[in-house]
Amino acid sequence: MIETAVFAMGIVASGVRLSIPILFAALGEQIAERSGVLNLGVEGMMLMGAFTGFIGTYFTGNIFIGLALAISGPALMAALMAFMSVSLRTNQLVAGLAIWLLGVGLTSLLYRLIFGVVTIAPKIREIPPIDIPILSHIPVLGPILFQYDPLVYLAFLLVPLSQIFIFKTNLGLKIRTVGENPKQADALGVDVYRIRYLAVIIGGALAGIGGSYLALVTTGNFLENITAGQGWIALAVVIFGRWKPFWIVCGALIFGMVDAFQLGLQAIGTAVPSEFLLMLPYLLPIAIMAGLYKRSAAPAALAISYQRGER
Amino acid sequence: MKVITLQRRSINFKSFIPFLSAGLAFVVGAIILYAAGVDPINAYQIMLKGAFGSIRGIADTLVKTTSLLLVGLAVAVAFKCRIWNIGAEGQLYMGALGAALIGITAIGAIPGLALIAVIAVGFAFGGSFGLIPAALKVKFGVNEIIVTVLLNFVVLLFISYLLHGPIKAPGFNPYTPEIFPASQLPIILPHTHLHAGIIIAALAAIAVYILLWKTKIGFEIRSVGANIKAARYAGMNVAKSTFVVMGVSGGLAGVAGAILVSGVQLQLLEGISPGYGFIGVIIALLGRQHPVGVAVVAFFFAALMSGSQVMYRTLGIPSAFADTLQALVLIFVLIGELFTRWKIKTKIIKESGSSAISVK
């Protein structure tokens, strides 16, 4: 009985941590998509964030420099994505796929060039959990709510903040208008291009933090393809979350819990081969998207490029 | 006030730009090499020599062309119908699995029949796996991009499971036993690794051309791809096109996998493909979803890959260099496309108000 409770608490706590990279990325992608840009490059940007975040921390020993690089590297990729899809009006899907593949290739190339072939991956000290006095020592609630690293709290803080940003601020209104009806937004004097650039770059920066979480907190090192599809899962979470932050956090948590559950099962040992358990995080988004059956709530101008003066 | 306007380019300028763009990608590659302390000119020379400098090098380039042509065609067929199949990697592995299952069992030992079965089952495994995202798209309206990407991970885990248990050869390594000689593709250039798979890939390119441009269903596929609303209005069956396209697309990727088993590795193992399925996406886009374009790009990328292997052996430049260059070529060509369609002109006009990009 107590063992089961301890196991369940462990699942919840590690599920929260596992949901963080996806939560950051999905919140960012939601903002980009709200402006009408479908950024398929999330996975590549997360990888870049993991890489630049790791490199920055490894060579300076300063976690803040690491985080700054984890934001700026992917933001630069996002600017390229925006340049292609907004300014040049390249098909957004094609531009996103190109950015994704660039992220995959470039991060593993640069990592190998810097560190060579290594038997033991170079490591940094992971960001430790904050020890909140009193609160973190409460039984049950302590480990579930108050024993995380700062990035976890930042991610959850971003949920209401992005809700307010999108629905209550002037800029958020502009982003939504641009995503729903760019022509009307333009007529109202909103600079469609600038808003889309901004939204895509915010999205890239958040994807970068999400990716860097894997290197800076979860593992303490960088591995090729360390994101293992989490950027794509984040895209599914945005669809599941119907472009709303409070639903997105639910989607990310469901994913994190399932992942933690299958890892927990592997740890205690079951008859099910581990490979099948490892499939769960990938099959779940597919099942969820199939279950949503055409109840899409996508912004009307999503993935449609805008040309001023075109009818 | 200064205004930037764009004018349509004349057609003959078009063909030149992509090559210039690809060249720029190599310039960026050179900068990366230089920053890593490698002489880029020397490195590119080694790459070129590695790909074309010897019979073995050329044979290796052609072997890689075989895989890349098939996955490029696979993705191209889907893209032609605006079905975004990013799952060629997984479909390739399913095809490789099918081929291996034939190759290590009784049918695989029958001369003649074995090879036909290996390729056919490879196609069937890859193709039927491609039907899953097609069904999800048609029945539930699920976006095929995310599904096909995620299914790649599922397949790799499934193959890993099989190789660590049910179809593992005796011993420690996660390999299947070697396939029977009757299931192995014959070598067509003695003393090299060049096998008959290149002929199959060439036939597949011709078959894709005939399917898309000479048949009724091909016309429907292209119509759906060009304008889905118009195609629906004309009474075309979009669901049917989706299934046909994903079946053929997955099947071609499956054949690529089958050939890797029966012509290259002679057994199934993890990591049998160095990401061919993803490179296929770039090839299909650069080759403009046409078999000839795909073949040209596949050959070019194959040379890049075999050349970069030699570069790794002699200079220690990681093979990810080839992946990066391929992605850069795509990005530069996409950016360059602006200049194939439009000519930038600046002129002064007397209008007040915000600056604008307008189109003539």
Chai-1 contact restraints between the chains, C-beta under 6 A:
chainA,res_idxA,chainB,res_idxB,connection_type,confidence,min_distance_angstrom,max_distance_angstrom,comment,restraint_id
A,L88,B,L338,contact,1.0,0.0,6.0,A-B,restraint_1
A,T90,B,L334,contact,1.0,0.0,6.0,A-B,restraint_2
A,L97,B,V281,contact,1.0,0.0,6.0,A-B,restraint_3
A,A98,B,L330,contact,1.0,0.0,6.0,A-B,restraint_4
A,A98,B,I331,contact,1.0,0.0,6.0,A-B,restraint_5
A,L101,B,A327,contact,1.0,0.0,6.0,A-B,restraint_6
A,L102,B,A327,contact,1.0,0.0,6.0,A-B,restraint_7
A,G105,B,A320,contact,1.0,0.0,6.0,A-B,restraint_8
A,G105,B,D323,contact,1.0,0.0,6.0,A-B,restraint_9
A,G105,B,T324,contact,1.0,0.0,6.0,A-B,restraint_10
A,G105,B,A327,contact,1.0,0.0,6.0,A-B,restraint_11
A,L106,B,T324,contact,1.0,0.0,6.0,A-B,restraint_12
A,S108,B,A320,contact,1.0,0.0,6.0,A-B,restraint_13
A,L109,B,P318,contact,1.0,0.0,6.0,A-B,restraint_14
A,L109,B,A320,contact,1.0,0.0,6.0,A-B,restraint_15
A,L109,B,F321,contact,1.0,0.0,6.0,A-B,restraint_16
A,L109,B,T324,contact,1.0,0.0,6.0,A-B,restraint_17
A,R112,B,P318,contact,1.0,0.0,6.0,A-B,restraint_18
A,L113,B,A36,contact,1.0,0.0,6.0,A-B,restraint_19
A,G229,B,F153,contact,1.0,0.0,6.0,A-B,restraint_20
A,W232,B,I146,contact,1.0,0.0,6.0,A-B,restraint_21
A,W232,B,V149,contact,1.0,0.0,6.0,A-B,restraint_22
A,W232,B,L150,contact,1.0,0.0,6.0,A-B,restraint_23
A,L235,B,I146,contact,1.0,0.0,6.0,A-B,restraint_24
A,A236,B,I146,contact,1.0,0.0,6.0,A-B,restraint_25
A,P273,B,Y161,contact,1.0,0.0,6.0,A-B,restraint_26
A,E275,B,L157,contact,1.0,0.0,6.0,A-B,restraint_27
A,E275,B,S160,contact,1.0,0.0,6.0,A-B,restraint_28
A,E275,B,Y161,contact,1.0,0.0,6.0,A-B,restraint_29
A,L278,B,L157,contact,1.0,0.0,6.0,A-B,restraint_30
A,M279,B,V154,contact,1.0,0.0,6.0,A-B,restraint_31
A,M279,B,L157,contact,1.0,0.0,6.0,A-B,restraint_32
A,Y282,B,L150,contact,1.0,0.0,6.0,A-B,restraint_33
A,Y282,B,F153,contact,1.0,0.0,6.0,A-B,restraint_34
A,Y282,B,V154,contact,1.0,0.0,6.0,A-B,restraint_35
A,I286,B,V147,contact,1.0,0.0,6.0,A-B,restraint_36
A,I286,B,L150,contact,1.0,0.0,6.0,A-B,restraint_37
A,M289,B,V142,contact,1.0,0.0,6.0,A-B,restraint_38
A,A290,B,L136,contact,1.0,0.0,6.0,A-B,restraint_39
A,A290,B,F140,contact,1.0,0.0,6.0,A-B,restraint_40
A,A290,B,V142,contact,1.0,0.0,6.0,A-B,restraint_41
A,Y293,B,F140,contact,1.0,0.0,6.0,A-B,restraint_42
A,K294,B,G141,contact,1.0,0.0,6.0,A-B,restraint_43
A,R308,B,A356,contact,1.0,0.0,6.0,A-B,restraint_44
A,G309,B,S358,contact,1.0,0.0,6.0,A-B,restraint_45
